[in-house]
Amino acid sequence: FLDHTGLIRQRDIGDLMRYSSLAQDLFSQDRYGSVATGEVRPPSVRYSDEQLYALAQYLYSLQPPPNPNPNGVEARKGKVVFEREGCGRCHTAPLYTNNKLVAVDGFTPPPDSEVAADVIPIRVGTDPAYALESHKGTGYYKVPSLKGVWYRGPLGHNGSAATLEEWFNPDRLRADYVPGGFRGHDGNSRSIPGHPFGLRRSAAERKNLIAFLRTL
């Protein structure tokens, strides 16, 4: 699925082309370049199929940077924690995602929807605002891949957690917590709710788990 809310299925290059057109041609607030260049494009004008195909091919050509994190003792211990805690049920190797959707609190998936088979029967408690109140809202968040999570921060669908250490810090659930990443438009302290998995482990186990995740 593409976008945090699983807005479009990613089955082939055509889906990526459609998503690119959706973001650039229909969602004017998401359009890249318009603010910086002052470009104004009429709603009836869209990127051509040739342009969208070339863009998708370029995106497919991109390669991740070399991973500098060693698969040492801590990382190997962290893999044991990852497997013992059942993290692989959602973050399934080798892509470290099961390519499924999670319904957010406040939304009940219709049983006869075409995505019903792709919805896993758990709730993770993540702030549902983006999935319910934005123009990209679907009622779901996709299970993200953990591949490359060592360089893909900030974390969370809204970038509230700046690092893996912060993501696995139990203090982030407190109402008076000050996020290291995005703090909301008002900049106030607030919790980073959701995904409690791993927060109850000891400090040593969380450190090892982070070391393992950085090797992915």
C-alpha positions in Angstrom: 0.0 0.0 0.0 1.1 3.6 -0.7 0.8 6.5 1.8 0.6 6.0 5.5 -3.1 5.3 5.3 -2.9 2.7 2.5 -4.6 5.1 0.1 -3.6 3.1 -3.1 -2.5 -0.5 -3.5 1.0 -1.0 -4.8 0.6 -3.8 -7.3 2.5 -2.6 -10.3 4.0 0.6 -11.9 0.5 1.8 -12.9 -0.4 2.1 -9.2 2.6 4.2 -8.5 1.8 6.4 -11.5 -1.8 6.9 -10.3 -0.6 7.8 -6.8 1.9 10.3 -8.2 -0.9 11.9 -10.2 -3.2 11.9 -7.2 -0.6 13.7 -5.1 0.5 16.2 -7.7 -2.6 16.8 -9.8 -5.6 16.4 -7.4 -4.3 17.2 -3.9 -3.1 20.7 -4.6 -1.8 21.1 -1.0 0.5 18.2 -1.5 1.9 19.3 -4.8 5.7 19.6 -4.8 7.4 22.7 -6.2 4.4 25.0 -6.5 5.1 27.0 -3.4 8.8 27.4 -4.1 8.5 28.2 -7.8 5.2 30.0 -7.8 4.0 27.6 -10.4 0.3 27.7 -11.0 -1.3 24.8 -12.9 -4.9 24.7 -13.9 -6.9 21.8 -12.3 -7.5 20.4 -15.8 -3.8 20.1 -16.5 -2.1 16.9 -15.4 1.2 15.2 -15.9 1.3 13.1 -19.0 1.4 9.3 -18.8 5.0 9.5 -20.2 6.0 11.8 -17.4 4.4 9.7 -14.7 6.0 6.5 -16.1 9.4 8.2 -16.1 8.9 9.4 -12.6 7.9 5.9 -11.4 10.9 4.3 -13.2 13.2 6.8 -11.4 11.7 6.0 -8.0 12.1 2.3 -8.7 15.7 2.9 -9.5 16.6 4.4 -6.2 18.8 2.3 -3.9 19.1 2.6 -0.1 22.4 3.8 1.3 24.9 1.2 2.6 24.0 0.1 6.2 26.9 1.0 8.5 25.4 -0.7 11.6 27.2 -3.9 12.6 25.4 -7.2 13.3 27.2 -7.6 16.6 26.3 -9.2 19.9 23.7 -6.6 20.9 22.0 -6.9 17.5 21.9 -10.7 17.7 20.4 -10.5 21.2 17.9 -7.9 19.8 16.8 -10.4 17.1 15.9 -12.9 19.9 13.8 -10.2 21.5 12.1 -9.4 18.2 11.2 -13.0 17.6 10.2 -13.7 21.1 7.9 -10.7 21.3 6.2 -11.8 18.0 7.1 -8.6 16.2 7.4 -10.7 13.0 3.6 -11.3 12.9 3.2 -7.8 11.6 6.8 -6.9 10.5 7.4 -10.1 8.6 10.8 -10.9 7.1 12.3 -10.4 4.5 10.5 -7.1 3.9 9.7 -6.7 7.6 6.0 -5.9 6.8 3.1 -8.2 6.2 1.7 -5.6 3.7 -1.5 -5.4 5.8 -3.6 -2.6 7.2 -4.6 -1.8 10.8 -7.9 0.0 11.6 -7.5 3.0 13.8 -9.5 3.7 17.0 -12.9 5.2 16.1 -13.3 3.4 12.8 -15.0 0.0 12.2 -14.0 -1.7 8.9 -17.0 -2.8 6.8 -16.9 -6.6 6.7 -17.7 -6.7 2.9 -15.1 -4.2 1.8 -12.6 -5.1 -0.8 -9.8 -4.5 1.6 -11.3 -6.6 4.4 -8.9 -9.5 3.8 -5.9 -7.1 4.2 -7.0 -5.8 7.6 -5.4 -7.5 10.6 -7.6 -7.9 13.7 -5.5 -5.8 16.1 -5.4 -2.1 17.2 -2.2 -0.3 18.0 -3.6 2.9 19.5 -1.8 5.3 17.2 -3.2 8.8 17.0 -6.0 8.3 14.4 -6.3 11.9 13.2 -4.4 11.4 9.9 -6.4 8.3 9.1 -9.8 9.9 9.9 -9.6 13.7 9.5 -7.3 14.3 6.6 -8.0 14.3 2.9 -6.0 11.0 2.7 -8.0 9.4 5.5 -9.1 5.8 4.9 -9.7 4.6 8.5 -6.5 2.6 8.3 -2.7 2.8 8.8 -0.5 0.4 6.8 2.0 -1.7 8.6 5.3 0.0 7.6 8.4 -1.9 6.6 11.3 -1.8 9.0 13.8 -2.1 6.2 16.1 0.9 6.4 14.4 2.2 9.6 17.9 3.2 10.8 18.0 6.1 8.4 14.3 6.8 7.8 13.5 9.0 10.8 11.6 10.8 12.1 9.3 7.9 13.0 5.5 7.5 13.2 3.0 8.7 10.5 3.5 12.3 11.7 7.2 12.2 12.5 6.7 12.7 16.3 9.6 10.5 17.4 13.0 11.6 16.2 14.8 8.4 16.8 14.4 4.7 17.5 15.4 5.4 21.1 12.6 7.8 21.5 10.1 5.4 19.9 11.0 2.8 22.5 11.0 5.2 25.4 8.0 4.5 27.6 7.9 8.2 28.7 6.5 9.1 25.3 3.1 7.9 26.4 2.9 10.6 29.1 0.7 13.6 28.6 3.5 16.0 29.6 6.0 14.5 27.2 7.8 16.8 24.7 8.3 14.9 21.4 11.7 15.1 19.8 10.2 15.2 16.4 7.0 16.9 15.3 5.2 18.6 18.2 2.0 19.6 16.5 1.3 23.0 15.1 1.0 24.6 18.6 4.4 23.2 19.6 3.0 22.0 23.0 4.1 19.0 25.0 1.9 15.9 24.3 2.2 12.2 24.3 3.2 10.0 21.4 0.5 7.4 21.7 0.2 3.9 20.2 2.4 0.9 19.4 3.1 -0.1 23.0 5.0 -3.2 21.8 8.5 -3.3 23.3 7.9 -0.5 25.8 7.6 -2.9 28.7 10.9 -4.6 28.0 14.0 -3.8 30.2 16.3 -1.0 29.2 18.9 -3.6 28.1 16.4 -5.5 26.0 15.2 -2.3 24.3 18.8 -1.3 23.6 19.4 -4.7 22.0 16.2 -4.5 20.0 17.2 -1.1 18.6 20.6 -2.5 17.7 18.9 -5.3 15.7 16.4 -2.9 13.9 19.4 -0.8 12.8 20.8 -3.7 10.9 17.7 -4.1 8.7 
